């Protein structure tokens, strides 16, 4: 079951990793965002999953810039970490990307 709970401030990246180094975590987030944009331009067949991933990554980067961290407010029963909607976009975009990449008939042309 999905639960909405009291917001938890997370200054780190995933699961609170690097919570003490805002500059490094922000740099890595922006670098990841750049790589997703670059991949989107180079791999047209993967645009939809990369746009979904990009939406989540951009949301988290903006939170890090303006709030010095992200706010997590969702949790799953039996899952020890909290997350937010942007995290779900990142996960779904990544899964969608992997599913498409496993198909044999995918073409990288427009």
ABEGO torsion letter per residue (X at the ends): XBBBBBBBBBABBBGGBGAABAAAAAAAAAAAAAAAAAAAAABAAAAAAAAAAAAAAAAAAAAAAAAGEBBBABBBBGBABBBBAAAAAAAAAAAAAAAAAABAABBABX
